[in-house]
Amino acid sequence: MLPGGFRTAYTTQGVSTYYTANSHTYRNPHFPGVVKCIHAILNHLILPPGAAPPETELTVFDCAAGGGEATAAVRGWVGRVMPELLGASVYASDPFTNELYEERVPLPTDDPPPLYIDLTFISFALHLCPPTELFSLLYELSRHSAYLVVIGPHKNPHIPGGGESGWVGPLMEVLVKKERVRGRVFRSVNF
């Protein structure tokens, strides 16, 4: 963990400067909580009790992918829960850590995602979006993804859940207290 934490580094160096200097060594200290949170969300959304397994491959976009923590959690869940029933196509993008993601996962980050995707994950990153750009980002994502999963240590940023941002919800929240990880799920109004 950083002395003073990530918030101090972001404040003193700026997000862009921090990741330019540390993109090859970044590690999310909340990774175990991220995995638990994503697995709980996937259990509820993709394979709820009594439901038949999906017949098509799950398509996921790991937005602001960091070191691939969300991708690893999704792939681990699919491999453990439904290996013979369903695969997962994962697409990822991160302006700062593409090389780290490709090294750790390894999947390319330059493949554009398809026009429509099932789930978009933004893990420990949406709070870094400038407030003036947040609405545009959320609305554009709602035009291409059925569900948005926002994972972080708190409820920030606030996402209007009445549809004006392109999303309704949160439909569910998962809190992994020990690891200080919270996951919120929103459904697109444009999909």
Disulfide bonds with the S-S distance in Angstrom:
none
